[in-house]
């Protein structure tokens, strides 16, 4: 039971991280110093996407799921399991990534413009 709760907690944390990657730049409009945290989060997201490095949150959730008697995450990882094919069709993955990149860049442009 403890491992299942841990797996769920890691899953929620992972969703929160992905939401922060998407909208954290807008939060920096209000809380200016958080831009550095957001840059690090976006950097990590890009690294995992480009290099296919396993995210520690994916590894932790998979470990906890298996220890809790649940099936592990698929080898393709968290996004493929919970988001692609569930939230949007798999064939639109690159379009969604492009949309998120535009959203982040827009938030950064707003951050810079609000500083002036």
C-alpha positions as CSV (number, residue, x, y, z in Angstrom):
1,X,0.0,0.0,0.0
2,X,2.8,2.4,0.8
3,X,4.5,1.9,-2.5
4,X,1.2,2.5,-4.4
5,X,0.8,5.8,-2.5
6,X,4.4,6.7,-3.3
7,X,3.8,5.9,-7.0
8,X,0.7,8.1,-7.0
9,X,2.6,10.9,-5.3
10,X,5.4,10.7,-7.8
11,X,2.8,10.7,-10.7
12,X,1.1,13.8,-9.3
13,X,4.5,15.5,-8.9
14,X,5.4,14.6,-12.5
15,X,2.2,16.1,-13.8
16,X,2.9,19.2,-11.7
17,X,6.4,19.5,-13.1
18,X,5.0,19.2,-16.7
19,X,2.4,21.9,-15.9
20,X,5.2,24.1,-14.5
21,X,7.2,23.6,-17.7
22,X,4.2,24.8,-19.7
23,X,3.1,27.8,-17.6
24,X,6.0,28.6,-15.3
25,X,7.2,31.4,-17.5
26,X,4.0,33.2,-16.9
27,X,4.4,32.7,-13.1
28,X,7.7,34.5,-13.5
29,X,5.9,37.6,-14.7
30,X,4.7,37.9,-11.1
31,X,7.5,36.3,-9.2
32,X,10.5,37.4,-11.2
33,X,13.2,35.2,-9.5
34,X,11.4,32.0,-10.5
35,X,12.5,32.5,-14.0
36,X,15.8,30.7,-13.2
37,X,13.9,27.7,-11.8
38,X,11.8,27.7,-14.9
39,X,14.8,27.9,-17.2
40,X,16.2,24.8,-15.4
41,X,12.9,23.0,-15.7
42,X,12.6,23.7,-19.4
43,X,16.3,22.8,-19.9
44,X,15.7,19.5,-18.2
45,X,12.6,18.8,-20.3
46,X,14.5,19.5,-23.5
47,X,17.4,17.3,-22.5
48,X,15.1,14.4,-21.7
49,X,13.2,14.9,-25.0
50,X,16.3,15.2,-27.2
51,X,18.6,12.6,-25.5
52,X,16.0,10.2,-24.3
53,X,17.5,10.3,-20.8
54,X,15.1,8.8,-18.3
55,X,13.6,11.4,-16.0
56,X,14.2,10.6,-12.3
57,X,10.5,11.0,-11.7
58,X,9.7,8.3,-14.2
59,X,12.3,6.0,-12.7
60,X,10.9,6.6,-9.2
61,X,7.3,6.0,-10.2
62,X,8.2,2.9,-12.1
63,X,10.1,1.5,-9.1
64,X,7.3,2.3,-6.7
65,X,4.7,0.8,-9.0
66,X,6.6,-2.4,-9.3
67,X,7.3,-2.6,-5.6
68,X,3.6,-2.0,-4.9
69,X,2.6,-4.9,-7.2
70,X,1.4,-2.8,-10.0
71,X,2.6,-3.1,-13.6
72,X,5.5,-0.8,-14.3
73,X,5.5,2.1,-16.7
74,X,6.1,1.1,-20.4
75,X,9.7,1.5,-21.7
76,X,8.5,4.6,-23.6
77,X,7.9,6.4,-20.2
78,X,5.6,8.7,-18.4
79,X,4.4,10.9,-21.2
80,X,3.6,8.0,-23.5
81,X,1.7,6.2,-20.7
82,X,-0.4,9.1,-19.3
83,X,-0.5,11.7,-22.0
84,X,0.2,10.7,-25.6
85,X,-2.8,8.8,-27.0
86,X,-4.8,9.8,-23.9
87,X,-4.9,13.6,-23.9
88,X,-4.0,14.0,-27.6
89,X,-3.5,11.5,-30.5
90,X,0.1,10.2,-30.8
91,X,0.4,11.5,-34.4
92,X,0.2,15.1,-33.0
93,X,3.1,14.7,-30.5
94,X,5.4,17.0,-32.5
95,X,2.7,19.6,-33.0
96,X,2.0,19.6,-29.2
97,X,5.7,20.0,-28.5
98,X,5.9,22.9,-30.9
99,X,2.8,24.5,-29.3
100,X,4.4,24.1,-25.8
101,X,7.7,25.6,-27.2
102,X,5.7,28.6,-28.6
103,X,3.9,29.0,-25.3
104,X,7.2,29.0,-23.3
105,X,8.8,31.5,-25.7
106,X,5.7,33.7,-25.5
107,X,5.9,33.6,-21.7
108,X,9.6,34.6,-21.9
109,X,8.9,37.4,-24.3
110,X,6.3,38.7,-21.9
111,X,8.7,38.4,-19.0
112,X,11.3,40.5,-20.9
113,X,8.7,43.1,-22.0
114,X,7.3,43.4,-18.4
115,X,10.8,44.1,-17.1
116,X,11.1,47.3,-19.2
